[in-house]
Amino acid sequence: MIVCGLFLRIENAQSRILHSDEAVQAYQLRELMETGDYRYDPKDKHGPLLYYFASALNKGLDIESAELSRVSLRLLPILASVGLIIFLLTLLREFSFTTLLGSSFMALSPLPVIYGAYFVQEALFVLIGFLLLYSCFTFWNRQSPVRAAIVGLLTGAFFLTKETAIIHIAAIALVVFIAFPTGRRLESWQKAARLPNLAAGLVSFVLIWVLFYSSGFKDFSQVGDSFKAFINYAERAQGAGHEKPFFYYLSIMWPHTAEGVRWGEALFLLLSFAGLIVTLLDRRSLDPRIQIGILYGFLSLLLYSTIPYKTPWLVLSSYASLALAAGLAIRFLYVRYSNGWIRVIVIGVSLYCLFGQYKLTKLANRYAADARNPYIYQHTSPQFQKLVDRITDLEALDPERQLTIAIGGDDNAWPLPWYLRDNDTVGYWMDPKQTPPLDVVVGPAGELPPTLSVTHIPEYHGLRENVLLECWIRNELWDAFMETR
């Protein structure tokens, strides 16, 4: 299952052009790899851990910034996603149908495969979140300064990856509290609050926070900026153009048809919620490590569903818990009924569900950047590659001279800056109407200066669903290009 999960993620990474968010992250990584410096932006960027880890990984593999490909760029999220599969598989440190099936669902299902191969923070964020969850549980079960330091370190790493860690910290605290017997809670609190434990946890937290936000103790102003991000992201949580209804996340997985393509994970969802019911009704006999793993994701799902701002990758942590819950439901049915035929049916249902998830993932990989794929969100259209290829063809007309390129508009520029990263004669204008008539002018359709029609030839390229770009090519350049055809 681990090998299959790795292969599916690599396949998805190869078949999908960069999302605009991935291109923004890639640009940050490139600057860090080339200059060794990182500048945190609390208004529009997440924490620095993804960039530092990805930079170290690529340098360890002797991959330079100019050599970053779709797969090598996404290698860290792929490894983090596979790491989570292995973590879930070995959760109980012994063979278990629950963890075997849970990790298999994570390996084969479309949403974890897709966002396990996305160069955004989420895959790393989810892995750190589960490590923190179980570190907290281990600490509360047996307190020590070393365990407190591990909790502090992982808490800092959690926030260094993404500011939304604050939502998950609330969920982690609640489920760990629920998992402990009532009689032991007060004793655990008293031991945890001892000075050596508090000091060890606080020191490790502050150390990793300052280390990364100050770029290795070089710029301490970024440490202050890191706290401003919580205000910005609290405002963004109200929607910022990404408002979705309460049941949006479940609707992604519920059976539906998008322009003739059928999607849906009904059986997986039913098994997952059945597993949640088993967790709530059978708490005394259930291993607490399974219990907190399931409750953590379902509680996170509830919290994210109440927030107006929604994107599919935010539910990745919850999906891991849904996978564990589905595995628990199958195990419960298998153990509950000793009749041989019923057990055969249960095994058949589990295999059928796993194969269904695999087929759905293969379908999602086939439609890796297609708007009909419900698991992707505002993804770059495959047609965008034609614009990149056109600029490459124009640059090849005179390799010794770089084209002068003007990009108009803000949001509509990405992911083009990533593909033009090695061109020193590219300029960006926030107001498309102010874009100058250089060799090539790219911007949102209908918003560029109308005078371009006198000196340039237009082409039209899709950026993403319902977003069209104009590419204006200088007449002389166009004529020279046509002579090569």
C-alpha positions as MATLAB code, in Angstrom:
seq = 'MIVCGLFLRIENAQSRILHSDEAVQAYQLRELMETGDYRYDPKDKHGPLLYYFASALNKGLDIESAELSRVSLRLLPILASVGLIIFLLTLLREFSFTTLLGSSFMALSPLPVIYGAYFVQEALFVLIGFLLLYSCFTFWNRQSPVRAAIVGLLTGAFFLTKETAIIHIAAIALVVFIAFPTGRRLESWQKAARLPNLAAGLVSFVLIWVLFYSSGFKDFSQVGDSFKAFINYAERAQGAGHEKPFFYYLSIMWPHTAEGVRWGEALFLLLSFAGLIVTLLDRRSLDPRIQIGILYGFLSLLLYSTIPYKTPWLVLSSYASLALAAGLAIRFLYVRYSNGWIRVIVIGVSLYCLFGQYKLTKLANRYAADARNPYIYQHTSPQFQKLVDRITDLEALDPERQLTIAIGGDDNAWPLPWYLRDNDTVGYWMDPKQTPPLDVVVGPAGELPPTLSVTHIPEYHGLRENVLLECWIRNELWDAFMETR';
ca = [
       0.000    0.000    0.000;
       2.863    2.367    0.783;
       4.451    1.788   -2.636;
       1.086    2.148   -4.370;
       0.370    5.379   -2.494;
       3.790    6.750   -3.453;
       3.272    5.838   -7.110;
      -0.185    7.454   -7.239;
       1.183   10.691   -5.777;
       4.090   10.816   -8.213;
       1.688   10.111  -11.072;
      -0.541   12.971   -9.951;
       2.426   15.332   -9.595;
       3.563   14.520  -13.139;
       0.145   14.995  -14.716;
      -0.827   18.309  -13.129;
       0.400   21.791  -14.024;
       1.178   24.092  -11.089;
      -1.702   25.693   -9.222;
      -1.244   29.438   -8.705;
      -0.740   28.849   -4.963;
       1.942   26.259   -5.715;
       3.728   28.715   -7.988;
       3.756   31.334   -5.210;
       5.272   28.789   -2.796;
       7.754   27.683   -5.473;
       8.920   31.259   -5.962;
       9.575   31.585   -2.229;
      11.546   28.331   -2.293;
      13.611   29.466   -5.279;
      14.602   32.708   -3.576;
      15.599   30.842   -0.421;
      17.656   28.286   -2.374;
      19.446   30.968   -4.404;
      20.025   33.662   -1.790;
      19.787   31.834    1.519;
      17.386   34.534    2.721;
      13.705   34.314    3.514;
      11.309   37.172    4.178;
       8.025   36.408    5.912;
       4.937   38.281    4.754;
       2.171   38.136    7.393;
      -0.432   39.443    4.932;
      -0.252   36.813    2.246;
       2.162   33.997    3.127;
       2.179   31.035    5.463;
       5.014   29.975    7.748;
       8.565   29.286    6.547;
       8.953   25.617    7.474;
       7.871   24.281    4.058;
      10.512   26.356    2.285;
      13.368   25.490    4.638;
      12.571   21.764    4.615;
      12.102   21.686    0.830;
      15.333   23.625    0.322;
      17.268   21.200    2.533;
      15.718   18.181    0.780;
      16.536   19.433   -2.722;
      20.064   20.416   -1.750;
      20.521   16.995   -0.167;
      19.488   15.449   -3.487;
      21.817   17.861   -5.338;
      18.900   19.542   -7.137;
      19.501   23.208   -7.954;
      16.693   25.781   -8.078;
      16.925   25.940  -11.890;
      16.386   22.171  -12.064;
      13.139   22.066  -10.086;
      10.528   20.057  -11.957;
       6.893   19.259  -11.194;
       7.899   16.175   -9.226;
      11.062   17.438   -7.495;
       9.223   20.596   -6.444;
       6.463   18.482   -4.910;
       8.775   15.878   -3.425;
       8.579   17.111    0.178;
       4.741   17.015    0.317;
       4.845   13.557   -1.309;
       7.238   12.270    1.357;
       5.229   13.916    4.148;
       2.041   12.311    2.833;
       3.673    8.874    2.636;
       5.106    9.491    6.102;
       1.575    9.978    7.432;
       0.499    6.680    5.848;
       3.364    4.906    7.614;
       2.561    6.695   10.884;
      -1.082    5.579   10.771;
      -0.053    2.033    9.858;
       2.232    1.747   12.892;
      -0.001    3.697   15.258;
      -0.602    0.786   17.634;
       2.902   -0.731   17.180;
       1.209   -4.040   16.419;
      -0.885   -5.500   13.611;
      -4.372   -4.013   13.532;
      -7.137   -4.191   10.930;
      -8.130   -0.651   11.877;
      -4.761    0.927   11.149;
      -4.099   -1.318    8.140;
      -7.374   -0.294    6.507;
      -7.066    3.336    7.628;
      -3.606    3.727    6.126;
      -4.770    1.901    2.976;
      -7.624    4.371    2.531;
      -5.146    7.241    2.928;
      -2.813    5.639    0.388;
      -5.471    5.063   -2.261;
      -8.082    7.822   -1.880;
      -8.240   10.827   -4.221;
      -8.133   13.782   -1.826;
      -5.006   12.647    0.110;
      -3.324   11.603   -3.149;
      -3.934   14.994   -4.779;
      -2.967   17.155   -1.814;
      -0.164   14.785   -0.923;
       1.370   15.942   -4.215;
       0.640   19.678   -3.942;
       3.473   22.083   -3.175;
       1.545   23.827   -0.434;
       1.852   23.495    3.343;
      -0.996   21.046    3.872;
       0.679   17.611    3.642;
       3.501   18.660    5.971;
       0.974   20.422    8.213;
      -1.165   17.288    8.581;
       1.806   15.066    9.406;
       3.067   17.478   12.087;
      -0.478   17.776   13.452;
      -0.800   14.026   13.994;
       2.687   13.833   15.495;
       1.704   16.625   17.883;
      -1.597   14.940   18.736;
       0.095   11.741   19.851;
       2.980   13.556   21.531;
       0.426   15.436   23.641;
      -1.303   12.177   24.482;
       2.012   10.544   25.450;
       2.944   13.547   27.589;
      -0.359   13.566   29.447;
      -0.055    9.835   30.032;
       3.455   10.163   31.509;
       4.822   13.644   32.078;
       8.519   14.458   31.786;
      10.580   17.470   30.681;
      11.777   15.583   27.582;
       8.209   14.835   26.482;
       7.229   18.434   27.268;
      10.092   19.660   25.069;
       8.895   17.450   22.211;
       5.382   18.868   22.546;
       6.776   22.425   22.551;
       8.950   21.707   19.522;
       6.098   20.188   17.504;
       3.707   22.973   18.539;
       6.190   25.528   17.257;
       6.697   23.553   14.032;
       2.915   23.348   13.629;
       2.550   27.137   13.727;
       5.682   27.574   11.590;
       3.970   25.574    8.874;
       0.593   27.296    8.864;
      -1.234   29.820   11.051;
      -4.439   27.767   11.043;
      -2.653   25.530   13.555;
      -4.584   27.448   16.201;
      -7.785   25.662   15.088;
      -6.124   22.255   15.355;
      -4.535   23.044   18.718;
      -8.037   23.568   20.103;
      -9.166   20.226   18.648;
      -6.066   18.420   19.975;
      -6.506   19.810   23.494;
     -10.149   18.758   23.592;
      -9.737   15.207   22.279;
      -6.739   14.469   24.528;
      -8.766   15.742   27.496;
     -11.731   13.548   26.480;
      -9.525   10.471   26.055;
      -8.347   10.516   29.674;
     -10.414    8.921   32.447;
     -12.137   11.534   34.601;
     -10.264   10.489   37.732;
      -6.830   11.034   36.159;
      -7.431   14.446   34.590;
      -6.688   16.553   37.676;
      -3.566   14.513   38.453;
      -2.332   14.931   34.858;
      -2.897   18.690   34.961;
      -0.957   19.000   38.232;
       2.024   17.013   36.930;
       2.035   18.824   33.586;
       2.101   22.212   35.314;
       5.326   21.473   37.187;
       8.029   24.035   36.497;
      10.542   21.696   34.726;
       7.831   20.579   32.287;
       6.587   24.104   31.606;
      10.135   25.410   31.141;
      11.150   22.614   28.770;
       8.034   23.036   26.630;
       8.247   26.828   26.509;
      11.976   26.952   25.725;
      11.721   24.476   22.841;
       8.676   26.307   21.458;
      10.314   29.744   21.591;
      13.612   28.445   20.238;
      12.190   26.917   17.052;
       9.801   29.871   16.561;
      12.569   32.475   16.754;
      15.071   30.343   14.804;
      12.896   30.092   11.690;
      11.065   33.416   11.798;
      14.359   35.282   12.241;
      15.970   33.399    9.317;
      18.525   31.808   11.597;
      18.749   34.718   14.076;
      19.518   37.215   11.258;
      16.328   39.332   11.173;
      14.328   39.529   14.378;
      11.753   41.940   12.905;
      10.072   38.941   11.281;
       9.368   37.487   14.721;
       7.025   40.416   15.381;
       5.471   40.030   11.940;
       4.634   36.415   12.730;
       2.047   37.547   15.294;
       0.396   39.985   12.871;
      -0.592   37.045   10.695;
      -3.221   35.881   13.196;
      -5.147   39.133   12.757;
      -4.970   38.897    8.968;
      -6.071   35.276    8.852;
      -8.894   35.883   11.322;
     -10.260   38.425    8.842;
      -9.715   36.089    5.902;
     -11.643   33.322    7.684;
     -14.820   35.312    6.981;
     -14.603   34.233    3.349;
     -12.467   36.592    1.222;
     -14.199   35.334   -1.913;
     -13.995   31.663   -0.886;
     -17.274   31.451    1.035;
     -18.865   28.005    0.966;
     -21.882   26.447    2.736;
     -21.604   24.362    5.899;
     -21.724   20.964    4.124;
     -19.261   21.932    1.373;
     -16.581   19.417    2.403;
     -18.975   16.488    2.559;
     -20.552   17.538   -0.754;
     -17.170   17.086   -2.458;
     -17.205   13.404   -1.510;
     -20.932   12.715   -1.884;
     -21.955   11.067   -5.225;
     -22.622   13.560   -8.022;
     -22.020   14.048  -11.733;
     -19.971   16.906  -13.202;
     -20.512   17.356  -16.944;
     -20.897   13.628  -17.539;
     -18.149   12.473  -15.142;
     -19.352   10.565  -12.079;
     -17.722   11.148   -8.703;
     -18.450   10.064   -5.162;
     -17.274    8.187   -2.064;
     -20.627    7.212   -0.540;
     -19.514    3.859    0.892;
     -16.344    5.360    2.376;
     -18.333    8.174    3.993;
     -20.919    5.788    5.432;
     -18.192    3.572    6.900;
     -16.420    6.628    8.320;
     -19.474    7.918   10.147;
     -20.274    4.392   11.307;
     -16.749    4.316   12.761;
     -17.408    7.610   14.536;
     -20.550    6.136   16.122;
     -18.552    3.096   17.295;
     -15.938    5.458   18.758;
     -18.530    7.427   20.713;
     -20.459    4.372   21.974;
     -17.540    2.041   22.701;
     -15.018    4.392   24.303;
     -14.150    2.167   27.259;
     -12.944   -0.796   25.214;
     -11.420    1.224   22.388;
      -7.688    1.918   22.343;
      -7.356    5.636   23.187;
      -4.843    6.129   20.355;
      -7.508    5.120   17.853;
     -10.092    7.162   19.699;
      -8.170   10.435   19.624;
      -7.081    9.860   16.013;
     -10.715    9.657   14.948;
     -12.160   12.388   17.169;
      -9.403   14.855   16.211;
     -10.302   14.869   12.532;
     -14.068   14.901   13.002;
     -13.830   17.809   15.425;
     -11.537   19.653   12.975;
     -14.078   18.988   10.221;
     -16.819   20.511   12.374;
     -14.703   23.594   13.125;
     -13.730   24.134    9.500;
     -17.324   23.648    8.356;
     -18.471   26.518   10.573;
     -15.869   28.876    9.051;
     -17.085   30.608    5.857;
     -13.643   30.348    4.176;
     -13.323   26.879    2.628;
     -10.942   25.153    0.241;
     -10.679   21.359   -0.295;
      -7.141   20.967    1.084;
      -8.183   22.264    4.507;
     -10.011   18.994    5.140;
      -6.933   16.797    4.654;
      -6.423   16.289    8.407;
     -10.043   15.280    8.746;
      -9.728   12.835    5.863;
      -7.044   10.905    7.770;
      -9.469   10.536   10.674;
     -12.266    9.501    8.332;
      -9.926    6.809    6.988;
      -9.209    5.513   10.499;
     -12.924    5.566   11.333;
     -13.775    3.582    8.191;
     -11.154    1.010    9.164;
     -12.608    0.828   12.685;
     -16.136    0.271   11.361;
     -14.977   -2.653    9.200;
     -13.025   -4.160   12.087;
     -16.025   -3.764   14.419;
     -18.302   -5.635   12.018;
     -15.711   -8.374   11.488;
     -15.194   -8.946   15.247;
     -18.858   -8.519   16.192;
     -20.120  -11.273   13.912;
     -18.465  -14.678   14.142;
     -20.519  -16.171   11.302;
     -18.146  -17.096    8.490;
     -20.356  -15.833    5.684;
     -20.886  -12.471    7.353;
     -17.132  -12.096    7.772;
     -16.626  -12.928    4.103;
     -19.152  -10.215    3.228;
     -17.372   -7.707    5.501;
     -14.023   -8.471    3.872;
     -15.666   -8.199    0.456;
     -17.149   -4.800    1.333;
     -13.772   -3.510    2.555;
     -11.987   -4.682   -0.600;
     -14.756   -3.248   -2.773;
     -14.475    0.096   -0.996;
     -10.685    0.154   -1.304;
     -10.851   -0.700   -5.002;
     -13.504    1.981   -5.479;
     -11.222    4.570   -3.850;
      -8.349    3.460   -6.095;
     -10.494    3.743   -9.233;
     -11.679    7.179   -8.159;
      -8.074    8.280   -7.640;
      -7.125    7.047  -11.104;
     -10.063    9.063  -12.446;
      -8.897   12.102  -10.477;
      -5.394   11.679  -11.919;
      -6.897   11.461  -15.404;
      -8.706   14.762  -14.755;
      -5.775   16.107  -12.735;
      -6.261   19.755  -13.772;
      -9.801   19.602  -15.113;
     -12.529   21.802  -13.628;
     -14.813   18.750  -13.511;
     -12.605   17.275  -10.791;
     -14.354   18.194   -7.491;
     -11.211   17.703   -5.401;
      -9.254   20.521   -7.054;
     -10.057   24.178   -6.534;
      -9.522   27.035   -8.988;
      -6.780   24.996  -10.572;
      -4.686   26.174  -13.503;
      -6.153   24.974  -16.797;
      -4.075   22.599  -18.952;
      -4.605   25.202  -21.718;
      -2.311   27.539  -19.788;
       0.628   25.401  -20.888;
       0.009   26.656  -24.450;
       0.739   30.206  -23.292;
       3.989   29.082  -21.663;
       4.923   27.174  -24.828;
       4.121   30.186  -27.008;
       6.447   32.448  -25.007;
       9.142   29.757  -25.170;
       8.764   29.575  -28.964;
       9.014   33.358  -29.275;
      12.124   33.460  -27.094;
      13.732   30.783  -29.302;
      13.584   33.139  -32.324;
      16.567   35.038  -30.921;
      18.201   33.141  -28.036;
      20.717   35.927  -27.406;
      18.007   38.506  -26.697;
      15.424   38.160  -23.938;
      11.890   39.187  -24.767;
      10.490   42.211  -22.971;
       7.284   40.966  -21.366;
       4.609   42.960  -19.550;
       2.161   41.212  -17.226;
      -0.956   43.156  -16.275;
      -3.138   42.402  -13.272;
      -2.431   40.968   -9.840;
      -4.180   37.675   -9.138;
      -4.350   36.750  -12.816;
      -0.557   36.753  -13.155;
       0.103   33.516  -11.247;
       1.451   30.967  -12.002;
       3.103   32.771  -14.942;
       5.844   34.446  -12.806;
       7.156   31.007  -11.905;
       7.542   30.021  -15.568;
       9.181   33.383  -16.375;
      11.469   33.325  -13.337;
      14.678   33.254  -15.402;
      13.691   36.200  -17.631;
      15.179   39.472  -16.361;
      13.092   41.658  -18.690;
       9.642   40.905  -17.279;
       7.600   43.628  -15.600;
       4.380   43.462  -13.588;
       1.665   46.119  -13.439;
      -1.107   45.965  -10.856;
      -3.454   47.980  -13.101;
      -3.868   46.142  -16.442;
      -4.815   49.381  -18.197;
      -1.335   50.784  -17.428;
       0.493   47.857  -19.054;
       3.043   49.135  -21.608;
       3.256   47.753  -25.193;
       6.377   45.587  -24.854;
       7.239   42.585  -27.059;
       4.611   40.457  -25.324;
       1.754   41.733  -23.161;
      -0.318   39.329  -21.032;
      -3.323   40.191  -18.907;
      -7.003   39.546  -18.164;
      -9.239   39.561  -21.230;
     -10.852   42.925  -21.936;
      -8.771   44.879  -19.413;
      -5.553   45.630  -21.310;
      -5.008   48.944  -23.206;
      -7.091   49.008  -26.442;
      -4.185   50.677  -28.291;
      -2.433   47.296  -28.369;
      -4.608   46.352  -31.349;
      -2.556   48.758  -33.512;
       0.866   47.274  -32.795;
       0.165   43.724  -31.591;
      -1.597   40.481  -32.550;
      -3.831   38.880  -29.878;
      -4.077   35.276  -28.724;
      -6.376   33.913  -26.016;
      -5.424   31.360  -23.401;
      -7.316   29.793  -20.505;
      -5.877   30.384  -17.041;
      -8.448   28.548  -14.959;
     -12.202   27.987  -15.017;
     -13.983   31.128  -16.283;
     -10.706   33.118  -16.384;
      -9.349   34.037  -19.833;
      -6.007   35.695  -20.566;
      -5.061   37.795  -23.564;
      -1.562   37.490  -24.982;
      -0.624   40.349  -27.317;
       2.435   39.746  -29.504;
       4.199   42.579  -31.320;
       3.444   42.470  -35.065;
       7.095   42.118  -36.154;
       7.664   39.351  -33.620;
       4.551   37.547  -34.767;
       5.608   37.740  -38.433;
       9.026   36.322  -37.551;
       7.384   33.521  -35.612;
       5.027   32.665  -38.503;
       7.972   32.364  -40.883;
       9.207   29.439  -38.793;
       5.922   27.619  -39.260;
];
